[in-house]
Amino acid sequence: MFAVVRTGGKQYRVAAGDKIAVEKLAGEAGDTVTLGDVLLAGEGDTLSDAGKVTVSAEIIAQAKSEKVVVFKKRRRHNYRRKSGHRQQMTLLRITDVGTGTAKKAAPKKEAAKKDDAAEKKAPAKKAAPKKEAAAKKAPAKKAAPKKAAAKKTEDKK
């Protein structure tokens, strides 16, 4: 069975066992993600309802793509700028294309619980230092008033 999924603003035709490189997704190597935006699904020449199909994938690695060189030049002005960019990407192995989602939900719930616990603790600690820091800061000093410019005397002609 195959499916066409959309992730990171691009579309990919995937089947079970395929490896693809997509725009960066949250997660670490070994995590399982579900690609929910299925545009088309089918097997052979027949198409099935894409709304009922889910695609699950395993994250192989978080990596960077090849470097893209950005070179700017203005001729006859001695202006040259060279820089580069490496896009963040995620390597995925498609594990299942179908209607089953029982395995995929469990890791997300555990991760959500850990994140919730961390968020509950973190804001209380972060909020207090901000208030203390604001109280410790002295009021900003005002700039000294500017002196009036000296009067110019008119020259006699």
C-alpha positions as CSV (number, residue, x, y, z in Angstrom):
1,M,0.0,0.0,0.0
2,F,1.2,3.5,-0.7
3,A,0.3,7.0,0.4
4,V,1.0,10.6,-0.5
5,V,1.7,12.6,2.6
6,R,2.4,16.3,3.1
7,T,5.0,17.5,5.7
8,G,7.1,20.6,5.8
9,G,5.3,22.1,2.8
10,K,6.3,19.2,0.5
11,Q,4.6,16.1,-0.6
12,Y,6.1,12.6,-0.6
13,R,4.9,9.3,-2.0
14,V,5.7,6.6,0.6
15,A,5.2,2.9,1.2
16,A,6.2,0.7,4.1
17,G,10.0,0.3,4.3
18,D,10.8,3.6,2.4
19,K,13.4,6.0,3.8
20,I,12.8,9.7,3.2
21,A,14.4,13.0,4.3
22,V,11.9,15.7,5.4
23,E,12.0,19.1,7.0
24,K,13.0,18.9,10.7
25,L,10.4,17.2,12.9
26,A,10.5,17.2,16.7
27,G,11.9,14.1,18.3
28,E,15.0,12.0,18.7
29,A,16.4,9.0,16.9
30,G,14.3,6.0,17.6
31,D,11.1,7.9,18.3
32,T,7.9,7.0,16.3
33,V,6.0,9.8,14.6
34,T,2.7,9.8,12.8
35,L,2.4,11.7,9.5
36,G,-1.3,12.7,9.7
37,D,-1.8,14.8,6.5
38,V,-2.5,12.0,4.0
39,L,-3.6,13.4,0.7
40,L,-3.9,10.1,-1.3
41,A,-3.8,6.4,-0.5
42,G,-4.1,3.3,-2.5
43,E,-2.8,-0.1,-3.5
44,G,-1.9,-0.8,-7.1
45,D,-4.4,0.9,-9.3
46,T,-7.2,1.2,-6.7
47,L,-7.5,4.2,-4.4
48,S,-8.8,4.1,-0.8
49,D,-10.2,6.7,1.5
50,A,-7.3,8.9,2.5
51,G,-9.0,10.1,5.7
52,K,-8.9,6.7,7.3
53,V,-5.2,6.0,6.4
54,T,-2.4,6.9,8.7
55,V,1.3,6.7,8.1
56,S,3.7,5.9,10.9
57,A,7.5,6.4,10.7
58,E,10.5,5.9,12.8
59,I,13.1,8.7,13.1
60,I,16.5,7.4,12.0
61,A,18.5,10.6,12.6
62,Q,18.4,14.4,12.9
63,A,20.8,15.8,10.3
64,K,21.7,18.7,8.1
65,S,21.4,18.7,4.3
66,E,24.1,19.7,1.9
67,K,25.5,23.2,2.0
68,V,23.9,25.8,-0.2
69,V,26.4,28.5,-1.2
70,V,24.9,32.0,-1.3
71,F,27.1,34.4,-3.3
72,K,26.2,38.1,-3.9
73,K,28.1,40.3,-6.2
74,R,27.6,43.8,-7.6
75,R,29.7,44.2,-10.6
76,R,32.1,47.2,-10.9
77,H,31.5,48.1,-7.2
78,N,34.0,45.7,-5.5
79,Y,31.1,44.1,-3.6
80,R,31.2,40.4,-2.9
81,R,29.6,38.5,-0.1
82,K,29.8,34.7,0.3
83,S,27.8,32.7,2.9
84,G,26.3,29.3,3.2
85,H,23.3,27.5,4.7
86,R,22.6,24.0,5.8
87,Q,18.9,23.1,6.2
88,Q,17.9,21.0,9.2
89,M,16.2,17.7,8.2
90,T,14.9,14.5,9.7
91,L,15.6,11.1,8.2
92,L,12.5,8.8,8.5
93,R,11.9,5.1,7.9
94,I,8.3,4.5,7.0
95,T,7.1,1.6,9.2
96,D,3.4,1.3,8.4
97,V,0.9,2.6,5.9
98,G,-2.6,1.6,7.0
99,T,-5.4,2.1,9.5
100,G,-3.7,0.9,12.7
101,T,-2.5,3.5,15.2
102,A,-2.4,1.6,18.6
103,K,1.5,1.7,18.9
104,K,1.9,5.3,17.9
105,A,-0.2,6.9,20.6
106,A,1.7,5.5,23.6
107,P,5.1,7.3,23.2
108,K,3.4,10.6,22.6
109,K,1.4,10.3,25.9
110,E,4.6,9.5,27.9
111,A,6.4,12.4,26.3
112,A,3.5,14.7,26.9
113,K,3.4,13.8,30.6
114,K,7.1,14.5,31.0
115,D,6.7,17.9,29.2
116,D,3.7,18.8,31.3
117,A,5.6,18.0,34.5
118,A,8.6,20.0,33.4
119,E,6.4,23.0,32.4
120,K,4.7,23.1,35.8
121,K,8.0,23.2,37.6
122,A,9.9,25.5,35.2
123,P,7.5,28.6,35.1
124,A,7.5,28.9,39.0
125,K,11.2,29.0,39.1
126,K,11.6,31.3,36.2
127,A,9.0,33.8,37.3
128,A,10.6,34.5,40.7
129,P,14.1,35.6,39.4
130,K,12.5,38.0,37.0
131,K,10.6,39.8,39.8
132,E,13.7,39.9,42.0
133,A,15.8,41.1,39.1
134,A,13.3,43.9,38.4
135,A,13.3,45.0,42.1
136,K,17.2,45.0,42.3
137,K,17.6,47.2,39.2
138,A,18.1,50.9,39.9
139,P,16.1,53.4,38.0
140,A,17.7,54.4,34.7
141,K,19.7,57.6,34.9
142,K,18.5,60.5,32.8
143,A,20.8,62.2,30.4
144,A,22.3,65.6,31.4
145,P,20.4,68.6,29.9
146,K,22.0,69.9,26.7
147,K,23.8,73.3,27.0
148,A,22.5,76.1,24.9
149,A,24.6,77.0,21.9
150,A,26.8,80.1,22.1
151,K,25.4,83.2,20.4
152,K,27.1,84.0,17.2
153,T,28.2,87.6,16.7
154,E,27.6,89.1,13.4
155,D,30.6,90.2,11.4
156,K,30.6,93.8,10.1
157,K,30.9,94.1,6.4
